[in-house]
């Protein structure tokens, strides 16, 4: 378990963000035009508008692909910009549109009828599964409250962010082990071990350091899952360190 202390500024942003939701329907001017819209019409616009924005964001990439510039450096820059603004757009709309999506299932009994609280002129979509309100509520919930987190998870795993993070953690653990051995073995021997695995060596990436460290410990323990201090010292003597 790792305890992370977030910066105070970030905590303040999160606290204020809990009370703020962005939705284009609430923007001045648009709100006046949308005042007469029913809940279903607002929900329809909430589903269609983000998809249209995503399509517009992806248009430069699609145009370059059609023009045969798929492998050019400019295409890579365009793709990077597309992903950056796509993720920004997703984080921006996620809270507000998720609330609108799940409001389609928030009903209450009033006057002997179960009505949609967001729009009391509409029957509860859960009681009218053939209604447009139910279909759009299910679609909106699948796309945004459920679909967006799954999409972000897919993007993170597709780009192997979890592997990069684990390598960073393993490398930090290895560095702490080297500091421990430094106190136990002395500066000269610990410096040789650090140089052997590449800690602090220019050009040695986290993956290279971890690969060398794993190779060293596998050789020291002859493939065992763990080694004791005497086995490690014996191995260092055998290789001349």
Wavefront OBJ file of the C-alpha trace (Angstrom):
o trace
v 0.000 0.000 0.000
v 1.345 3.406 -0.972
v 0.111 6.581 0.766
v 0.190 9.580 -1.563
v 0.068 13.128 -0.265
v -1.574 15.202 -2.977
v -0.588 18.893 -3.277
v -2.872 21.229 -1.330
v -3.719 23.148 -4.510
v -4.969 19.961 -6.168
v -7.140 19.110 -3.172
v -8.733 22.576 -3.346
v -9.506 22.085 -7.058
v -11.127 18.719 -6.327
v -13.252 20.156 -3.510
v -14.548 22.963 -5.716
v -14.968 20.593 -8.634
v -17.382 18.495 -6.593
v -19.885 21.366 -6.808
v -19.306 22.260 -10.453
v -20.643 20.547 -13.559
v -20.187 21.668 -17.146
v -22.924 21.222 -19.702
v -23.438 23.219 -22.877
v -27.214 23.303 -22.333
v -26.593 25.546 -19.306
v -24.506 28.092 -21.208
v -26.026 31.591 -21.536
v -28.117 31.886 -24.671
v -28.378 28.150 -25.207
v -30.164 27.795 -21.862
v -32.874 30.206 -23.033
v -33.385 28.275 -26.252
v -33.399 24.941 -24.426
v -35.888 26.019 -21.751
v -38.782 24.598 -23.744
v -37.075 21.273 -24.492
v -38.297 18.116 -22.801
v -35.997 15.822 -20.871
v -35.818 13.389 -23.807
v -34.774 16.169 -26.189
v -32.109 17.394 -23.767
v -30.881 13.816 -23.386
v -30.765 13.352 -27.162
v -28.684 16.499 -27.586
v -26.454 15.368 -24.712
v -25.716 12.110 -26.510
v -25.329 13.442 -30.037
v -23.335 16.637 -29.362
v -20.254 14.975 -27.764
v -20.099 12.461 -30.618
v -20.226 15.278 -33.164
v -17.392 17.075 -31.342
v -15.309 13.869 -31.358
v -15.966 13.511 -35.091
v -14.823 17.095 -35.692
v -11.691 16.509 -33.609
v -10.896 13.446 -35.675
v -11.489 15.088 -39.063
v -7.857 16.293 -39.563
v -6.574 12.779 -38.877
v -9.093 11.230 -41.248
v -8.279 13.740 -43.988
v -4.546 13.031 -43.684
v -5.198 9.287 -43.839
v -7.292 9.717 -46.995
v -4.551 11.871 -48.535
v -1.963 9.147 -47.903
v 0.038 10.944 -45.193
v -0.392 8.161 -42.644
v 3.344 7.702 -42.021
v 4.458 11.332 -42.050
v 5.789 13.134 -38.929
v 2.984 15.678 -39.263
v 0.423 12.876 -39.030
v 1.970 11.740 -35.727
v 1.665 15.284 -34.380
v -1.971 15.465 -35.513
v -2.768 12.135 -33.838
v -1.120 13.266 -30.606
v -3.174 16.459 -30.633
v -6.330 14.463 -31.323
v -5.792 12.227 -28.288
v -4.879 15.191 -26.085
v -8.036 17.164 -26.911
v -10.189 14.032 -26.903
v -9.177 13.215 -23.331
v -9.616 16.875 -22.311
v -13.122 16.875 -23.815
v -13.985 13.594 -22.108
v -12.900 14.833 -18.679
v -14.748 18.108 -19.233
v -18.143 16.629 -20.094
v -18.042 13.453 -18.008
v -19.565 14.735 -14.708
v -22.415 16.751 -16.208
v -23.464 14.324 -18.900
v -23.282 11.368 -16.505
v -25.755 13.074 -14.171
v -28.150 13.728 -17.052
v -27.862 10.117 -18.214
v -28.722 8.525 -14.869
v -31.507 11.028 -14.167
v -33.582 9.006 -16.610
v -33.914 6.320 -13.941
v -34.740 8.676 -11.075
v -38.531 8.388 -10.637
v -41.058 9.048 -7.874
v -44.674 8.131 -7.180
v -46.828 11.261 -7.525
v -50.637 11.123 -7.560
v -50.672 7.372 -8.028
v -48.299 7.491 -11.008
v -44.565 6.978 -11.162
v -43.137 10.000 -12.941
v -39.710 11.116 -14.038
v -38.501 13.666 -11.476
v -36.477 15.571 -14.030
v -39.571 16.063 -16.197
v -42.868 15.396 -14.461
v -44.677 15.412 -17.789
v -42.918 12.160 -18.646
v -43.792 8.720 -17.218
v -40.978 6.799 -15.586
v -38.848 5.243 -18.359
v -38.479 2.100 -16.249
v -42.246 1.532 -16.582
v -42.261 2.251 -20.316
v -39.310 0.340 -21.747
v -40.556 0.904 -25.299
v -40.438 4.684 -24.860
v -37.727 6.908 -26.374
v -36.814 8.101 -22.871
v -35.822 4.599 -21.776
v -33.881 3.882 -24.981
v -31.943 7.139 -24.829
v -31.296 6.792 -21.090
v -29.826 3.331 -21.589
v -27.741 4.528 -24.538
v -26.473 7.589 -22.640
v -25.606 5.493 -19.575
v -23.760 2.935 -21.699
v -21.793 5.622 -23.559
v -20.841 7.994 -20.753
v -21.074 6.867 -17.085
v -19.982 3.349 -18.087
v -18.362 3.741 -21.484
v -16.034 6.683 -20.824
v -14.165 5.093 -17.864
v -13.810 1.838 -19.806
v -12.527 3.761 -22.831
v -9.976 5.625 -20.702
v -8.869 2.344 -19.142
v -8.449 0.858 -22.617
v -6.356 3.848 -23.757
v -4.125 3.636 -20.669
v -3.557 -0.095 -21.100
v -3.149 0.250 -24.869
v -0.281 2.674 -24.224
v 1.090 0.399 -21.459
v 0.830 3.122 -18.813
v 0.396 0.456 -16.133
v 3.680 -1.156 -17.205
v 5.471 2.201 -17.153
v 4.094 2.940 -13.683
v 5.101 -0.502 -12.393
v 8.613 -0.048 -13.803
v 8.860 3.284 -11.992
v 7.776 1.647 -8.726
v 10.179 -1.266 -9.191
v 13.021 1.094 -10.042
v 12.309 3.212 -6.961
v 12.257 0.044 -4.844
v 15.567 -1.035 -6.340
v 17.115 2.351 -5.593
v 15.965 2.107 -1.991
v 17.495 -1.373 -1.780
v 20.775 0.033 -3.089
v 20.698 2.706 -0.394
v 20.128 -0.002 2.212
v 23.018 -2.075 0.872
v 25.138 1.066 0.814
v 24.809 1.367 4.575
v 25.375 -2.368 5.082
v 28.264 -2.925 2.646
v 30.057 0.397 2.564
v 30.370 3.051 -0.121
v 32.940 1.309 -2.341
v 31.088 -2.004 -2.733
v 27.668 -0.413 -3.111
v 29.024 1.889 -5.825
v 30.273 -1.142 -7.761
v 26.884 -2.857 -7.476
v 25.094 0.299 -8.591
v 27.399 0.611 -11.600
v 26.864 -3.070 -12.420
v 23.071 -2.741 -12.676
v 23.218 0.726 -14.212
v 21.766 2.872 -11.399
v 22.821 6.446 -12.020
v 24.588 5.535 -15.275
v 23.806 7.883 -18.145
v 21.664 6.210 -20.797
v 20.395 3.427 -18.532
v 16.604 3.398 -18.643
v 14.357 1.998 -15.928
v 13.751 -1.122 -18.013
v 17.498 -1.737 -18.445
v 18.195 -1.273 -14.733
v 15.391 -3.649 -13.758
v 16.518 -6.226 -16.328
v 20.107 -6.166 -15.030
v 18.970 -6.295 -11.407
v 16.679 -9.258 -12.138
v 19.503 -11.051 -13.955
v 21.872 -10.431 -11.047
v 19.484 -11.735 -8.403
v 18.503 -14.739 -10.534
v 22.162 -15.676 -10.864
v 22.794 -15.100 -7.172
v 19.867 -17.265 -6.086
v 20.135 -19.811 -8.907
v 16.538 -19.112 -9.914
v 15.120 -19.087 -6.354
v 12.277 -16.711 -5.547
v 14.318 -15.094 -2.744
v 17.922 -15.000 -1.541
v 19.497 -14.258 1.817
v 22.295 -11.823 2.501
v 25.050 -14.494 2.650
v 24.069 -15.864 -0.768
v 24.211 -12.376 -2.217
v 27.656 -11.677 -0.724
v 28.918 -15.016 -2.031
v 27.662 -14.168 -5.504
v 29.389 -10.766 -5.435
v 32.672 -12.410 -4.481
v 32.350 -14.979 -7.269
v 31.926 -12.305 -9.943
v 34.794 -10.244 -8.570
v 32.893 -7.393 -6.991
l 1 2 3 4 5 6 7 8 9 10 11 12 13 14 15 16 17 18 19 20 21 22 23 24 25 26 27 28 29 30 31 32 33 34 35 36 37 38 39 40 41 42 43 44 45 46 47 48 49 50 51 52 53 54 55 56 57 58 59 60 61 62 63 64 65 66 67 68 69 70 71 72 73 74 75 76 77 78 79 80 81 82 83 84 85 86 87 88 89 90 91 92 93 94 95 96 97 98 99 100 101 102 103 104 105 106 107 108 109 110 111 112 113 114 115 116 117 118 119 120 121 122 123 124 125 126 127 128 129 130 131 132 133 134 135 136 137 138 139 140 141 142 143 144 145 146 147 148 149 150 151 152 153 154 155 156 157 158 159 160 161 162 163 164 165 166 167 168 169 170 171 172 173 174 175 176 177 178 179 180 181 182 183 184 185 186 187 188 189 190 191 192 193 194 195 196 197 198 199 200 201 202 203 204 205 206 207 208 209 210 211 212 213 214 215 216 217 218 219 220 221 222 223 224 225 226 227 228 229 230 231 232 233 234 235 236 237 238 239 240 241
